């Protein structure tokens, strides 16, 4: 019976895939995902980052867990993010993973907010290699990001918190422009995958623990990238990730130069240490220079007796002569 049930579920999944050839099902379950939590979108921290709405993911052991919404860097300029969503059909709920592409594809008609109101994306657009943000739909730090505009006509309030498409949920159907070919899809970045993994490792993110109300529904950046240096352009950030790591000596030398630049007092304290270190090598040569003068006195002492012998030999002759004169 279990084998038959598995075959039935597989056939249902295939039917769902045939109905949605533009999407990919990565997992299917029989329990509906919880409703979308209500939260305030954090401000965009870096120019060029794109908003990834929070979503419910599934773990085979502990069930649904919430992946916080966050601002992420696209793989390259000109790409948009299509959010993940759940679709219900034939008694099972299938999960359709998000992806990058030249335009936003179908995401079940789910109103995630933050520019994703069910169809397309109204939070901004690419313009000559830079992304312009619609501040009527998304929140940005205007002290850092100046390329913005305001279009309130596209804003749709999210009164329905249902998180899946199908009977009992959202009934929106894909439009012709939503059918993004598979060849145009780009998989999530390693940062996005690590962000979901971090959420799965957090026990408080599971619905059976938080009752469908996660304590952290959204964060400014992926939790795995909090220590990374921000970049003004996503492409620059991706190039920094691709560069090979420098050896330990170069990294240590760079850290010392940065520390000296930030704290000139430490640099002044290091100068006397270097000056003291140089004279320590000179005393080793001094004994060799002092050894030479010691040999010269020995030679003078050896020559001195030879010069004094002549007077000693002459004195007895003179005494004999003097003595002889007194004798006569």
Long-range contacts (C-beta under 8 A, 24 or more apart in sequence): 9-92, 12-89, 12-90, 12-91, 12-92, 13-92, 13-94, 15-89, 15-90, 16-87, 16-89, 16-90, 16-92, 16-94, 19-89, 20-87, 20-96, 20-106, 20-174, 22-105, 22-106, 22-174, 22-178, 22-179, 22-180, 22-181, 22-182, 23-87, 23-96, 23-105, 23-106, 24-96, 24-97, 24-182, 25-87, 25-94, 25-95, 25-96, 26-95, 26-96, 26-97, 27-58, 27-94, 27-95, 28-92, 28-93, 28-94, 28-95, 29-58, 29-92, 29-93, 30-91, 30-92, 30-93, 31-63, 31-64, 31-93, 32-86, 32-88, 32-93, 32-164, 32-168, 32-169, 33-58, 33-64, 33-86, 33-93, 33-163, 33-164, 34-64, 34-163, 34-207, 34-212, 35-161, 35-162, 35-163, 35-212, 36-110, 36-112, 36-158, 36-161, 36-162, 36-163, 37-66, 37-161, 37-212, 37-213, 37-214, 37-217, 38-161, 38-217, 39-69, 39-217, 39-218, 40-139, 40-218, 41-69, 41-113, 41-114, 41-138, 41-139, 41-218, 42-71, 42-139, 42-218, 42-219, 42-220, 43-139, 43-140, 43-141, 43-220, 44-71, 44-133, 44-138, 44-139, 44-140, 44-141, 44-145, 45-71, 45-141, 45-144, 45-220, 45-221, 45-230, 46-71, 46-73, 46-144, 46-221, 46-230, 46-231, 46-232, 46-234, 46-237, 47-130, 47-131, 47-144, 47-145, 47-147, 47-232, 47-233, 48-73, 48-74, 48-77, 48-130, 48-131, 48-232, 48-233, 48-234, 48-235, 49-73, 49-234, 50-74, 50-79, 50-80, 50-81, 50-131, 51-81, 51-114, 51-115, 51-116, 51-123, 51-138, 52-81, 52-83, 52-98, 52-192, 53-83, 53-112, 53-113, 53-114, 53-116, 54-112, 54-217, 54-218, 55-83, 55-84, 55-85, 55-98, 55-112, 55-163, 56-86, 56-163, 56-207, 57-84, 57-95, 57-196, 57-199, 57-200, 58-95, 59-200, 59-206, 62-206, 62-208, 63-206, 63-207, 63-208, 64-206, 64-207, 64-208, 65-199, 65-200, 65-202, 65-205, 65-206, 65-207, 66-199, 66-205, 66-206, 66-207, 66-210, 66-214, 66-217, 67-195, 67-196, 67-199, 67-205, 68-195, 68-199, 68-205, 68-214, 68-216, 68-217, 68-218, 68-219, 68-223, 69-112, 69-114, 69-217, 69-218, 69-219, 70-195, 70-218, 70-219, 70-220, 70-221, 70-222, 71-220, 71-221, 72-189, 72-191, 72-192, 72-195, 72-221, 72-222, 73-189, 73-191, 73-231, 73-234, 73-237, 73-238, 74-100, 74-189, 74-234, 75-100, 75-186, 75-189, 75-238, 76-234, 76-235, 76-238, 77-126, 77-129, 77-233, 77-234, 77-235, 78-102, 78-126, 78-129, 79-186, 80-104, 80-121, 81-121, 82-106, 82-107, 82-180, 82-185, 83-107, 83-110, 83-112, 83-116, 85-110, 85-163, 85-164, 85-165, 86-163, 86-164, 86-165, 86-169, 87-164, 87-165, 87-166, 88-164, 88-165, 88-166, 88-167, 88-168, 88-169, 89-166, 93-164, 93-166, 97-188, 98-188, 98-192, 99-185, 99-186, 99-187, 99-188, 100-185, 100-186, 100-187, 100-188, 101-180, 101-184, 101-185, 101-186, 102-184, 103-177, 103-180, 104-178, 104-180, 105-178, 105-179, 105-180, 105-185, 106-174, 106-175, 106-178, 106-179, 106-180, 108-164, 108-165, 108-170, 108-172, 109-165, 109-170, 109-171, 109-172, 109-173, 110-162, 110-163, 110-164, 110-165, 110-170, 111-156, 111-158, 111-160, 111-170, 112-158, 113-158, 114-138, 117-154, 117-155, 117-156, 117-158, 118-156, 118-170, 118-172, 119-172, 119-175, 119-178, 120-177, 120-178, 122-151, 122-154, 122-155, 191-222, 191-224, 191-225, 192-222, 194-222, 194-224, 195-222, 195-223, 195-224, 198-222, 198-223, 198-224, 199-223
